[in-house]
Structure formats: structure tokens, C-alpha cells
Amino acid sequence: MVTFSDLIHQPRNNIHFKLQEGDMIVMDNLRVLHGRLGYTKPNDNSGGLTRALQGGYWAWDNVRSMRRVLQAKLTPHK
């Protein structure tokens, strides 16, 4: 029997990429299973390899409303 864990750890079901400084990723948290790999901080005191995570939430009614308003403003009137 294939388990959920088996499925999510199959290479064909994973995408790996490294974000660069200043990069941002936005996803629909209801539809995407996501995670982060660990890393090793250097032994010196250079302060390198820090990770900053910021979570946020959108009220989808507000997003859809703003889209409608902006679309109406940007659509030429006939």
C-alpha cells in the first residue's frame, strides 16, 4: 500500500529551487504542500546563511474585489 508520505517524497512530486536574496514566493496555502530543507550555518562568525520567513494571509473576498475594481479602471470604456 502506498502511503501519503511515499507519494510526497517521490522525486516526480517535488520541485526544489533556491531563492536568492530579495526573492519572494507566494502560494495558495490551501492547494500547495510546501516545506523547506535544512541547512548548516557556517562555523565562523560571518553571520551568513540566515533565513527570514514572513507569513501573511489574504482575505480572498478582498482580493477578488480589488481585482474587479482595478479591471474596471483599466478597461477602456466604449
ZADREN-440528 format. One line per 10 residues: their letters; for each residue x, y, z of N, C-alpha, C. Coordinates in steps of 0.2 Angstrom, whole numbers. Layout:
N
a	X Y Z X Y Z X Y Z; ...
REM end
This chain:
78
mvtfsdlihq	4 -6 0 0 0 0 4 6 0; 3 11 -4 7 17 -5 4 22 0; 8 25 4 6 30 9 7 37 6; 4 41 10 4 48 8 11 51 8; 15 48 13 22 50 14 26 48 8; 24 42 6 28 39 0 27 43 -6; 20 46 -7 19 50 -13 22 57 -13; 22 60 -7 25 67 -7 33 66 -7; 36 61 -6 43 60 -6 46 58 -13; 41 56 -17 44 54 -24 46 60 -28
prnnihfklq	52 59 -31 55 65 -34 51 68 -39; 47 64 -43 42 67 -48 37 72 -45; 36 72 -38 31 76 -35 34 82 -31; 41 83 -32 44 88 -29 47 93 -34; 48 99 -31 51 104 -35 56 107 -30; 62 108 -32 67 111 -27 70 117 -31; 71 122 -27 74 128 -30 77 133 -24; 82 136 -26 85 141 -21 83 148 -22; 80 151 -17 78 158 -18 85 162 -17; 85 167 -21 91 172 -20 89 178 -15
egdmivmdnl	93 182 -13 92 187 -9 87 192 -12; 82 194 -9 77 198 -12 71 194 -15; 72 188 -16 66 184 -19 61 183 -14; 55 182 -17 49 180 -13 45 175 -17; 41 171 -13 37 166 -16 30 167 -13; 25 167 -17 18 167 -15 14 161 -17; 10 158 -13 7 152 -15 0 152 -11; -4 148 -14 -11 147 -11 -10 141 -6; -10 143 0 -8 138 5 -13 132 6; -19 133 3 -24 128 3 -23 123 -2
rvlhgrlgyt	-19 124 -7 -18 120 -13 -11 117 -14; -6 120 -9 1 118 -10 4 115 -4; 7 109 -4 10 107 2 17 109 1; 20 113 6 27 115 5 31 114 11; 37 115 10 42 114 15 49 117 14; 53 117 18 60 119 17 65 114 19; 71 114 16 76 110 18 80 113 23; 83 109 27 88 112 32 94 114 29; 98 118 33 105 120 30 109 120 36; 116 121 35 121 121 40 124 128 41
kpndnsgglt	123 131 46 126 138 47 134 137 47; 137 142 44 145 141 45 147 142 52; 153 139 53 156 139 60 159 145 61; 161 150 56 164 156 58 158 161 60; 160 167 62 155 172 65 154 177 59; 153 175 53 152 180 47 145 182 47; 141 178 51 134 180 51 130 177 44; 133 174 40 130 172 34 124 166 35; 121 165 30 116 160 30 110 161 35; 107 166 35 101 167 39 95 166 35
ralqggywaw	90 164 38 83 163 35 78 167 38; 75 171 34 69 175 36 63 173 33; 58 171 37 51 169 34 46 174 37; 42 176 32 36 180 34 30 177 31; 25 176 36 19 173 34 14 179 33; 9 178 29 4 183 28 -2 179 25; -8 183 26 -14 180 24 -18 185 20; -22 183 15 -26 187 11 -33 185 12; -38 190 13 -45 188 13 -47 188 6; -49 182 3 -50 181 -4 -55 186 -7
dnvrsmrrvl	-60 187 -2 -66 192 -5 -63 199 -6; -58 201 -2 -54 207 -3 -50 207 -10; -47 202 -11 -43 201 -17 -47 201 -23; -52 197 -23 -57 197 -29 -60 204 -30; -62 208 -25 -65 214 -25 -60 219 -28; -54 219 -26 -49 223 -29 -47 222 -36; -47 216 -38 -46 214 -45 -52 217 -49; -58 216 -47 -64 219 -51 -63 227 -51; -61 230 -46 -60 237 -46 -55 239 -51; -49 236 -50 -44 238 -55 -45 236 -62
qakltphk	-48 230 -63 -50 229 -70 -55 234 -73; -60 236 -69 -64 241 -71 -61 248 -73; -56 250 -69 -52 256 -70 -48 255 -76; -45 249 -78 -40 248 -83 -44 246 -90; -50 245 -90 -53 243 -96 -56 249 -99; -54 250 -105 -57 256 -109 -64 256 -109; -67 262 -108 -75 262 -109 -76 263 -116; -82 260 -118 -84 260 -125 -89 266 -126
REM end
